[in-house]
Amino acid sequence: MVSKARLTALGAYVPTRVLTNNDLSRMVETSDEWIVQRTGIRERRIAAEGEYTADLGTRAVEDLRRQSGQNLEDVDLIMCTTFTADYCTPSTAAVIHGNLGLPRGIATFDLNAACAGFSHGLLAANAYITAGVYRKVIVVAAEAVSKITDYKDRNTCILFGDGAAAALVERSEEPGFLGSFSGTDSSLYDKLYTTSLNETMHGQPLPIIGYFWQDGRAVYNYTIKLVPESVRQLSANANLPLDKIDWFVPHSANLRIIQSMCEKIPFPFEKTLTSVEQFGNTSSATIPLALWLAAKDGKLKRDDTIALFGFGGGLNHSGVVVRWF
């Protein structure tokens, strides 16, 4: 008999330091009005000096443990979705495992799909469970994007913040994953990057080393065309008409882009969940942070159908329709 999987708990953590638009206006040539008008972002959280991705992820799992009331020692796998790992190795997931003091018999690894990481991570958790490999998986989306942000570059520094969220996915009697859709347009991989070992691309030296960089126009054009088409395909793959989807949760890159997406899909903006206004673009953490905010506000009800859709570096994209717990 094929196993089924379902999301069963969610936790989150954001750093205490708040970086407002007015703060940024004292660092680069910008203003609160300019940032809000173009991005919808009002503030973002910034990790403290000495606070890194694994620290954020650990706090998110600790919150998950409190919310679920479980000790988590029977978890089979911890997967961390991040593109801001503390180290090349060990994995961020392994560091989180150690911070939590969990038993040795738990697998750990990182998954780097940038802003599509959380939806990719949920799909991987579902695949492991339905294949009978694992029974209980934690997907941690943790990002310390401020560590690779150039605060002299107003085109990028206004966008990003830090944060983490953790989801528990377990074997279930009822299916909690209803459909998915994923893909990559690798012809555009040079439009969004952060260097590591290789400081060239297409055989040419890269102009920005060590910091996040993107071609905003190219990424915007990719996103505004791809996401509406893909969400319609995701709906079809889930055999669920768009008007039967209770909530849409896209990657919170930019509120204005999300509004345009909703018009093009079409999907009601008032049924769309975001986290960008409070936390900025936290890469793979934006989607679960939006779920966390909505859950705190009492918006989400058991068995609500929720379409998650991430898109980012690669340029890759990943969507999944889940039932809320």
N, C-alpha and C positions, 0 to 999 in steps of 0.2 A: 504494500500500500504506500502511495506517495505521501510523504510528510507535508504538512502545511506550516507556514510561518506567519507571525503577526507581531507588529510593534506593540509593546506592552508597557513601556515607561520612558520618560524623558527627563533629563536634568540639564542644567546650564550654569555657566559662570561667565561673568564679564569683569574685567579689571575695574578697580575703584577710580582710577584717574579719568576724568572727563576732559576731552579736548573739544572745545566749542568752535563754531565758525569765527566768533570774535577773537578767540585765541589765535587762530590761524591768520587772521587779518593783520596780526602784529608780527607775523613771521614771513609772510609773502604778500604780494600785491593781490588782495582779494577782499571780499566783504561777505557778511552774513547773507545779505540780499542776493548777491551774485551766486553764491553756492546753493542756497535754497531754490532759487529760480531754475537752475540748471540741473540739480541733482536730487533735490528734496531732502538732503542731509542737513541736520541741525547740530548734531554732535556725534562723537565717537569715543570709544573707550581705548585707553592706551596702557599696555603692559608696563609695569614698573621696571626700573633698572634691576637686572638680575632675575626678572620674571619672564619665563619663556613658554613656548608652546606646550611642552609637557606639563608645566605647572598649571596652565589654564585647563588642559584636558583632565588633569587629576582632579581639580576642583569640580569640574562638570560631572565626572563620574561619582564623586562624593555626593553631589546634589542628587544625582540619579539614585544612588543608594538610599538616601533619605526619603526621596519621593516614593520609591518602590517598596521600601521596608524590607528589602532583601540584603543578605550579606555579600552576595555576588561571588562567593567562593566556589560555586558550582558552574560558573561561566566557562565555556569551552574556548572562546576566542575573543580577544580585544583587537579591534582594527581601528587605526587612527587615520582619518583622512586629513591630509595637510600638505601644503607646499612650502611651509616654513618650519621644517623639522629642526630640532635642536642640533642634531648631528646627522652626518651621512649614515653612520651606524654607531651605536645601536639605534633601532627604530624608536620613534616617539612612543609607540604603543608599548614597547618593552620598558621604557622609562616610567610610563604611567603605571604599568603593572607593578614595578618595583616600588614606586611611591605609595601605592595602595597596600603593599604587603600581602598580595594575593598568592595562592599556592603555585607551585612550579608547573602543575599539569594544565596550564592555560596557554594556548598558542597566541602569538602577537605578531603583527606586521603593520606597516604603513601602506596607505594607498594614496598616490599623488595623481589627482585629476583636477587640481586647482579648484575652481569654483563649482565644478560638477561633482566634487568628491563625495558629498554626503549622499546624493542620490545613487551614485555608483556603489558606495559602501552599503547602502540598504539592499541594492540588488545582489551584491555579493553575499551578504548575510542570508538573504532569502534563498539563494542558490545552494549555499552550504547546508542550510537546514532542510530544504526540500529534498536534497540528495541524500540525506541521512548521515552526513558527515558530522555535524554538530547539532546540539539542541538549543544552545543559548549563546547569543553573540552580542557583544557591546560594540556599537559603532560610535566612535568619538570623532567629532569634527572640531579641530582645534587649530587656530591660526594666530600668529603674532606678526601680522603684516607690517606693523610699525617698525619692526627691526630691519626691514628691507625697503623702507620708504625714504625717499630723498625729500626732506622738508624744506628744500630750496626750490623744488619743482612744483609749482602751484597746480599743474595739470594732473598730478597724481596725489600729492599729499592731502588734498581736500577730500579724497575719496575713501581712504582706508582706515579701518579700526581693527581692534583685536577682540577675540572672544572665543568661546567654546561651548559645545553642547554635546550631550551623550544620549544615545537611544539604545534601548534594550529590545532585541528581537528574539522571540522564542518560538519553539515548536507549539503549534496550536491545533485545536480541533477544527477551527474554522479558518478559511483562507483570509489573510489580511493584505496580500499583495494581488492586485487585480490586473495589472498590465504594465508594460514598460516600452521604452523606445530610446535607443542610444545611437551615437555615431560620432565621427570625427571628420573634419576638413583639414587635413594636414598641410594643404597648400598654403595655409595661413598661419602655420605655427610660429613664424618669425614676427608676427604682429603683437605678441604678448609674451614676454620672457623675463626670467631672472637668471643670471649666469651662475654656474657652479664650476665644474672642472674646465669646461670648454668656453673660451671667451671669444669664439668666432662663430659665424653662422653663414652657410653657403660659401665657406672659404674666405669670408671677409671679417675683419675685426669688428666687434660690436661696439657701438659708441657709449653705451651705458653698462658699467661693470658693477656688480654687487648690489644694485638696487632693482626694484621692480620697474619695468617699462612696458608701455603699450602704445600702439597706434590707435588712439581713441576712435577715430573716424572709421577705420577698417573694422574694428571690433563692433562698433555700433551698427554698421551696415550688415555685418554677418548676423548679429543678434536679431535685429528687427525683421529680417527676412526669414531666418531659420526658425525662431521660436514659435511664431504663430502656426507655421506649417507643421512643426513637430508636435505641438500640443494637440492639434487636430488628429494627427496620426496616433499619438498616445491615447487619446480618447477612443479611437477606433480599436486599437489593440486591446484595450480594457473592456471592449464591448459595452461602453458606457457613454451615452450621448453627453455632450458638454453641459446641457441643462440639468443633468443628473449628478454632476460633480458639485459638491458642496463648497469646496474651497480650492483655490489655485495658489500655489506657493512657488513662485519663480525665484531664482537667485536674485538677491537684493543688491544689484549693482548700482542702480540709479532709478529713482522713483519716476522720472519723466519717461525713461525707456519702458518701464513696466506699464505705465499708462498707455503708451503707444501700442505695446504688445496686446493689451486687453482689447483695445479698439479693433486691432487687426484679426484677432482670433475668430470671432469676438467672444469676450467673456466679461461679466460685470466686474468693474474695478472694486466695487464695494464688497465683493466676495473673494478678494485677493489679499493674502497675508504677506506682510513685509517686515523687515527689521532695520532697513537702511536709514530711516529717519533718526533713530536713537543711537545706532551703533556703527553707521557707515557700512562700507563694503568689507565684510569679514571673510571673504572668499567662501570656503566650503562650509563655514559656520552660519552663513546668512539664513539658509532655509530652516535648519532646526531652531535657530534663535527666533525666527518668525513664528514657528509652531509654539515655542515656549511662551512668547509674549501673548499669543492668542489663547493658549490654555490658561494662563494666569488671569486673563480678562474674561474667562468663562465662555468664550466663543465656540469652542470645540465640544462636540457631543459624541458619545460612543457610536461607532459605526458611520460617522460622517465619512464621506468619500473625499479624499484630498489628492489633488494632482500636484506632485512636486516636479520641478524642472530646473536643472542646473546647467550652466554653460560657462566655458572658460578656456584656459590655456590648452593648446593642442592643435587647432581649436576643437574642443570636444564638447559633447552635450549628452545629457542623460536625464530621462524622465521616468517616473514611476507613480502609479496610482495606488494608494494605500487606504485601509480602513483605520479610523482612529480608535484608540482603546478607551 
